[in-house]
Each structure stands twice: as structure tokens, then as C-alpha cells.
């Protein structure tokens, strides 16, 4: 058995189990173990370690297998951090170990600025460092101005305070802090907490947040409006509320969600709904829609393109485009030179690109062995259920119901073939998408990391699904 695949599958099981396990308090979502493992594996292939470095990396890999088998998520994260440091030709010191153990947690990362904001500094695991002096913390709020290069330092927005009495064991005794953000303008920021003893800086942790004045009032307004809206449009109104709660609960990373944009879009949808109209009726072009994934009781987004030549009385081919690891429902629309919507308009087919249950989900377990852990298995089933909903898509733009019946991908309509027969029709062209990576052969000019090739097939009117990953 391939040890790398074994670790990856075990890491995914641990990641799903930890993401879905009940918590005493909500916390921000950490980058999934699966994504961290992909980063580590990619760096390992790129570095191609030899000699002493290879021996140390081999030791890390053996420890990763043990931690994966035992379900020790914190230890997995420590080992992946250690492996990445070593592959970067830096020493793995006690200070590096301590720094990697730190994290910030809060009950919410979409923050109401008019209320005190509570944050805790904790540890994922017990580092090996020996601490003999008392610890202190220094908290700041920073921001990166629009257009600033990623390697440029962030700008200090506000000093949040200095705190003494920080425990040397933050796993047993997390340290709670409370910040006043009433004078902070709406926007996206980073909370930075540095931990020191009396002689040295030990490490730091960061937490991305969105500050928004009146967010709690906005949520109440949308929830109330949804109860009066048609059932087919409730998911459109509740999406930002549902997404905010899942981000705050640590189910989703904040980076996967554009808070301001989605609340603004919902406001415009609600304005039309309150006039007794359907904002999506007979609409064509590029749009974002939403449906409720019943198995998870969660509102999910999908991107949709309906060509201007669409009429409800005629059938039209449908492409269901499934994104790859770390991507979203926007990937097929905004990447690849934005060619897919353009081709959909030119050649007359409907394009729908849903978000998987999670950006690192696998649409079920596929050929992998189902996990023995019941919680991890449930997560995989939800992702598979979401994929099944997409594969069962039959309707997109019905006469009496807009785009997807009942606000979901589970409906039916006589004008489109069943999901297993839907077209991946590309105006006479078809394409095979595979997971990317450096050095792929046959990669296209718009996305070097994607295997695939355009092939002329004018006779091919029915295909399967466009997918990546």
C-alpha cells in the first residue's frame, strides 16, 4: 500500500472528524489537515530531499502515519509544520515548535463592532520548549490596504492591549482577552497576538476577522424577511446568514466567503422579492444562486450561466462543472481565461458550477476505503450527497420556477435530459479535466496546472461532467 495515500486518506478522515465534532465553544476554522498535507507533499516533491534531510523527512512521514492512525489532529499539524520548516532549509527549534502550537479562537470572526470582542489564545499541542518565566501577550489589529503586494507588511490599525498572566500551558488554560472595536471602520482585518517572556519573543498567532457595524440587526432582518418570502427564494435570502454562522462556528474558513458582496447581493434580491416579484424569473446571463442541502441543513451556493438565446419551450444542453481541491463555485467561471461562460453563450448551453460541501471535499469517498469513524463517514456522505444532487440535476430554467426547482438541484423538468445523460457540450469541443500540478503534460495555455486537451467532436451532443481535482 502506498504510504503517502494512506496518510492522506487518514488525514482526511481526521480532518472531517475534527471539523464536525461538537465543541464547547465555537472557533475559527483552521486550514484543513488535507490541504496542509497537499502543501507538504507538493513541497516535498519540489524539494526532492536527499541525504540527511531525506532521512529526517522520512522520520516525519513515519510519525505522520502513526498520528493519522491514532486520530491525533494536533500532532498531525505539528508534524506537517515541522516537515515544511525542514523542507525550507530551516531548523526545527523549540521556538519554532512553540510558535506552530499557537492559535487564536473566538466565538465569531464576523464581528459586531459595537459589542466587546472576546478572543482566546490557545495551543494545538504541547510543544517541547522549556518555559521558566511568566508569559505576556501583546495584541494589535492590522490591515492590508487594497492593492498591497502579499509580501508587504500589514498596516497597524489599532493597539488592542498588553496582557500579563498568560499561562505557560495554553492547552490547559487558554488565555481570554476582550477588545474594544467601536472606533474601527467596517472592513477585513487581522488580529495579531505576540507571546513573550521577560527575555524573548516566543511566537505569535493571527486571526482574520471582518468587522461590520449592525451585523446582528441585519441578520435579524433577513431571517424575518425569509419567513414571508416564497419557499423557492428563501435560500437566496438566508445564504449570508447561514454562511456567517458556519464561519463563526468554525465549519468554514473566512477566506472562502466575501461577506460584503454576499450581503449586498441579498439586499438587492430582497428588495425585488418584497415587491412580489421573482428576481430570477426569465433571467439570463451570469448569476449566483443558492439551494438547501437537506442532509446537512445548510444553504449552498452555485454559479449559473444561462445564455441569452434561452427559451423555456426548448431544451438546452447542461454542463455541471465540479471544482477541485481548494476551489469554489466561482473557479470555472473566473479562471481558465473566463472561457466557459463565453462558450456557453456562443454555443447555447447552460453552465452550472456548484460549491462542494466543503472546498476540500472529495464528493464522497470514490475509490478510497470508507472511514471507520462514524463522524468522518458522515462528512464524506454529505459531500457525496451534494455531488449526487448535482448529478441528479434535470432542470435549470423552468417556466414556472426559476432555474432550479424548489431552490435546489433535486428537481425535474422535461426540457433537460437526466443528470447521467446531461451534456458537457462545448460547441463541438469537449475537454477532460484532471487535478493539476507542476510538470503536467498536455496542459492548456490558460491554466498550466490542468491536464486536458481540446478535441474536435462535432458529433458529440451528450457527455458527462466537467470536473477538476
DODO-750984 format. One line per 3 residues: number of its first residue (from 1); their letters; for each residue x, y, z of C-alpha. Coordinates in steps of 0.02 Angstrom, whole numbers. Layout:
BEGIN
NUM> a> X/Y/Z; ... .
// end
This chain:
BEGIN
1> xxx> 0/0/0; 63/174/-44; 109/258/123 .
4> xxx> 76/433/55; -101/385/3; -127/301/170 .
7> xxx> -77/459/264; -182/570/150; -339/464/173 .
10> xxx> -313/451/360; -281/639/369; -443/672/277 .
13> xxx> -538/562/399; -460/653/547; -497/821/466 .
16> xxx> -680/779/439; -700/708/613; -621/858/698 .
19> xxx> -718/981/591; -885/902/635; -853/858/817 .
22> xxx> -954/956/946; -862/1096/1034; -893/1183/1198 .
25> xxx> -868/1347/1109; -858/1394/927; -692/1437/849 .
28> xxx> -621/1495/685; -592/1360/557; -412/1307/535 .
31> xxx> -344/1262/365; -394/1080/344; -268/942/377 .
34> xxx> -299/881/200; -248/1048/124; -96/1057/237 .
37> xxx> -46/884/183; -61/932/-1; 52/1082/30 .
40> xxx> 179/974/120; 177/838/-13; 197/966/-153 .
43> xxx> 345/1046/-66; 423/877/-36; 411/832/-221 .
46> xxx> 479/1003/-271; 624/996/-148; 666/813/-180 .
49> xxx> 765/796/-17; 921/688/-12; 1046/631/119 .
52> xxx> 1018/688/297; 867/794/251; 782/645/170 .
55> xxx> 813/541/324; 730/674/432; 583/691/314 .
58> xxx> 562/501/311; 554/506/500; 419/642/491 .
61> xxx> 320/534/368; 327/384/484; 266/491/629 .
64> xxx> 127/560/517; 63/385/484; 55/349/671 .
67> xxx> -32/514/711; -157/485/569; -197/310/630 .
70> xxx> -219/372/808; -329/519/757; -214/648/838 .
73> xxx> -255/804/739; -144/922/840; 5/808/817 .
76> xxx> -30/798/630; -24/986/620; 139/992/720 .
79> xxx> 222/864/607; 164/948/447; 232/1114/512 .
82> xxx> 395/1029/557; 408/948/385; 379/1113/296 .
85> xxx> 509/1202/402; 638/1067/366; 600/1069/180 .
88> xxx> 628/1258/184; 806/1226/246; 768/1300/416 .
91> xxx> 799/1214/583; 654/1147/684; 691/1228/852 .
94> xxx> 597/1233/1016; 545/1411/973; 479/1354/803 .
97> xxx> 385/1214/890; 306/1336/1014; 259/1459/877 .
100> xxx> 173/1324/774; 71/1271/925; -13/1441/949 .
103> xxx> -182/1491/882; -320/1617/915; -501/1568/937 .
106> xxx> -662/1664/957; -848/1631/955; -859/1735/797 .
109> xxx> -747/1805/661; -884/1910/580; -885/2039/718 .
112> xxx> -1016/2163/777; -908/2316/809; -1025/2391/938 .
115> xxx> -1003/2246/1059; -846/2190/1156; -749/2062/1055 .
118> xxx> -682/1913/1153; -533/1812/1088; -435/1669/1166 .
121> xxx> -255/1619/1135; -234/1430/1142; -118/1291/1091 .
124> xxx> -150/1147/970; -24/1035/1056; 104/1035/1197 .
127> xxx> 269/1098/1124; 438/1035/1184; 502/1206/1240 .
130> xxx> 551/1232/1422; 470/1390/1492; 534/1454/1658 .
133> xxx> 472/1635/1654; 297/1708/1657; 219/1749/1489 .
136> xxx> 138/1906/1420; 35/1945/1265; 29/2098/1152 .
139> xxx> -124/2114/1038; -143/2226/885; -266/2248/742 .
142> xxx> -188/2260/569; -249/2277/390; -177/2258/217 .
145> xxx> -229/2403/105; -312/2357/-60; -182/2330/-195 .
148> xxx> -40/2297/-72; 77/2157/-126; 65/1999/-18 .
151> xxx> 246/2016/38; 220/2194/102; 194/2217/289 .
154> xxx> 18/2250/352; -28/2421/422; -62/2443/608 .
157> xxx> -243/2496/633; -259/2490/822; -167/2438/979 .
160> xxx> -283/2314/1067; -184/2299/1228; -49/2211/1328 .
163> xxx> -92/2069/1445; 5/1986/1586; -25/1820/1671 .
166> xxx> -29/1713/1515; -19/1529/1558; 133/1428/1505 .
169> xxx> 13/1287/1462; -118/1362/1346; -197/1194/1311 .
172> xxx> -250/1175/1492; -279/1361/1522; -320/1463/1365 .
175> xxx> -298/1649/1394; -452/1757/1362; -441/1938/1302 .
178> xxx> -576/2066/1263; -557/2204/1134; -650/2367/1101 .
181> xxx> -682/2389/914; -813/2527/921; -699/2651/832 .
184> xxx> -647/2527/696; -723/2553/523; -809/2410/433 .
187> xxx> -684/2301/341; -572/2149/341; -433/2145/471 .
190> xxx> -310/2030/559; -295/2013/748; -113/1980/792 .
193> xxx> -60/1919/965; 125/1904/1008; 179/1799/1157 .
196> xxx> 338/1842/1251; 426/1804/1413; 531/1934/1501 .
199> xxx> 681/1899/1389; 622/1849/1215; 483/1839/1087 .
202> xxx> 415/1662/1085; 290/1665/943; 131/1741/875 .
205> xxx> -41/1692/814; -160/1781/695; -347/1779/665 .
208> xxx> -433/1853/513; -593/1946/553; -725/2051/466 .
211> xxx> -788/2199/567; -963/2257/522; -1071/2379/618 .
214> xxx> -1251/2323/637; -1222/2146/576; -1333/2070/711 .
217> xxx> -1477/2184/662; -1451/2139/478; -1461/1954/518 .
220> xxx> -1624/1976/613; -1700/2074/469; -1655/1941/340 .
223> xxx> -1720/1798/449; -1885/1887/470; -1899/1925/284 .
226> xxx> -1863/1745/237; -2015/1683/333; -2126/1790/221 .
229> xxx> -2039/1750/57; -2089/1611/-65; -2012/1444/-19 .
232> xxx> -1913/1439/-182; -1823/1600/-136; -1788/1576/49 .
235> xxx> -1616/1502/20; -1569/1658/-79; -1612/1768/69 .
238> xxx> -1539/1657/205; -1374/1614/122; -1265/1751/200 .
241> xxx> -1344/1719/372; -1313/1532/359; -1136/1556/292 .
244> xxx> -1093/1680/430; -1148/1557/564; -1047/1416/489 .
247> xxx> -894/1527/477; -918/1582/657; -941/1402/712 .
250> xxx> -777/1352/632; -854/1243/497; -789/1354/357 .
253> xxx> -638/1466/335; -673/1652/324; -564/1664/169 .
256> xxx> -693/1563/71; -827/1697/91; -848/1876/30 .
259> xxx> -953/1948/171; -989/2121/99; -1029/2059/-76 .
262> xxx> -1149/1923/-21; -1246/2033/99; -1258/2168/-35 .
265> xxx> -1323/2043/-165; -1451/1976/-40; -1512/2153/-5 .
268> xxx> -1544/2179/-191; -1634/2011/-206; -1740/2050/-54 .
271> xxx> -1790/2220/-124; -1866/2134/-278; -1947/1994/-177 .
274> xxx> -2033/2120/-64; -2116/2193/-219; -2195/2023/-252 .
277> xxx> -2079/1980/-395; -1955/1840/-430; -1783/1919/-463 .
280> xxx> -1728/1767/-564; -1881/1740/-673; -1832/1730/-857 .
283> xxx> -1661/1800/-813; -1513/1754/-921; -1326/1778/-906 .
286> xxx> -1209/1751/-759; -1289/1737/-587; -1261/1664/-414 .
289> xxx> -1399/1552/-344; -1423/1451/-185; -1511/1294/-125 .
292> xxx> -1530/1200/39; -1431/1039/57; -1555/946/166 .
295> xxx> -1431/814/228; -1326/949/310; -1464/1078/340 .
298> xxx> -1350/1204/255; -1377/1332/118; -1256/1302/-26 .
301> xxx> -1208/1419/-170; -1190/1381/-354; -1143/1487/-503 .
304> xxx> -1255/1482/-655; -1244/1543/-834; -1400/1544/-943 .
307> xxx> -1369/1601/-1124; -1469/1745/-1193; -1547/1632/-1326 .
310> xxx> -1632/1525/-1193; -1820/1499/-1206; -1918/1389/-1088 .
313> xxx> -2004/1293/-1228; -1843/1219/-1297; -1717/1101/-1220 .
316> xxx> -1539/1155/-1195; -1381/1055/-1152; -1318/1070/-974 .
319> xxx> -1139/1065/-909; -1113/1028/-724; -936/1087/-681 .
322> xxx> -865/1017/-519; -719/1113/-444; -560/1038/-374 .
325> xxx> -473/1043/-205; -474/1217/-128; -578/1295/-266 .
328> xxx> -757/1360/-260; -911/1378/-367; -829/1530/-448 .
331> xxx> -674/1439/-512; -742/1378/-679; -818/1549/-712 .
334> xxx> -674/1662/-662; -523/1554/-707; -470/1473/-871 .
337> xxx> -475/1642/-955; -662/1653/-915; -688/1548/-1071 .
340> xxx> -827/1433/-1010; -965/1566/-992; -911/1640/-1158 .
343> xxx> -926/1471/-1244; -1093/1439/-1159; -1161/1599/-1233 .
346> xxx> -1088/1566/-1406; -1144/1386/-1420; -1306/1384/-1322 .
349> xxx> -1286/1278/-1166; -1320/1307/-982; -1171/1302/-864 .
352> xxx> -1192/1267/-678; -1044/1260/-557; -1091/1213/-377 .
355> xxx> -985/1226/-221; -943/1057/-148; -1000/1029/30 .
358> xxx> -825/1086/77; -688/1160/-33; -578/1010/11 .
361> xxx> -714/879/0; -699/730/-114; -880/710/-175 .
364> xxx> -891/556/-65; -754/427/-45; -744/370/-225 .
367> xxx> -618/227/-238; -549/259/-64; -591/149/84 .
370> xxx> -737/223/183; -680/283/355; -722/177/506 .
373> xxx> -753/335/608; -940/371/602; -920/560/609 .
376> xxx> -791/564/469; -901/448/365; -1048/566/388 .
379> xxx> -946/710/320; -899/609/166; -1079/558/140 .
382> xxx> -1134/739/146; -1008/785/14; -1063/636/-89 .
385> xxx> -1245/684/-63; -1206/857/-127; -1121/783/-279 .
388> xxx> -1269/668/-303; -1385/816/-301; -1281/895/-439 .
391> xxx> -1277/734/-540; -1465/721/-525; -1494/894/-594 .
394> xxx> -1627/895/-728; -1694/1071/-727; -1616/1240/-734 .
397> xxx> -1738/1366/-803; -1916/1302/-793; -2067/1402/-847 .
400> xxx> -2146/1421/-677; -1993/1401/-568; -1831/1493/-594 .
403> xxx> -1677/1393/-637; -1682/1255/-507; -1849/1190/-442 .
406> xxx> -1881/1209/-256; -1722/1311/-241; -1617/1153/-255 .
409> xxx> -1531/1038/-378; -1653/897/-343; -1793/948/-462 .
412> xxx> -1852/887/-631; -1906/966/-795; -1950/889/-963 .
415> xxx> -1838/1008/-1060; -1672/934/-999; -1605/758/-1001 .
418> xxx> -1572/665/-838; -1412/700/-743; -1316/547/-805 .
421> xxx> -1353/596/-984; -1331/784/-972; -1214/862/-1095 .
424> xxx> -1042/925/-1064; -1067/1002/-1234; -939/1133/-1281 .
427> xxx> -996/1190/-1452; -916/1043/-1540; -771/1031/-1418 .
430> xxx> -752/929/-1260; -624/927/-1125; -558/813/-991 .
433> xxx> -508/900/-830; -389/819/-708; -305/877/-549 .
436> xxx> -164/999/-577; 17/1004/-527; 185/1057/-591 .
439> xxx> 253/972/-745; 87/910/-814; 93/864/-997 .
442> xxx> -42/918/-1117; -85/1066/-1007; -185/1204/-1088 .
445> xxx> -124/1380/-1116; -249/1460/-999; -209/1354/-847 .
448> xxx> -41/1264/-847; -88/1163/-694; -233/1072/-776 .
451> xxx> -214/917/-883; -326/914/-1033; -342/943/-1218 .
454> xxx> -473/1015/-1334; -531/882/-1456; -644/910/-1605 .
457> xxx> -802/804/-1581; -943/888/-1681; -1048/730/-1666 .
460> xxx> -1041/725/-1476; -1201/801/-1409; -1206/712/-1242 .
463> xxx> -1061/697/-1122; -1039/685/-935; -971/815/-814 .
466> xxx> -830/940/-823; -726/920/-667; -561/970/-590 .
469> x> -473/883/-447 .
// end
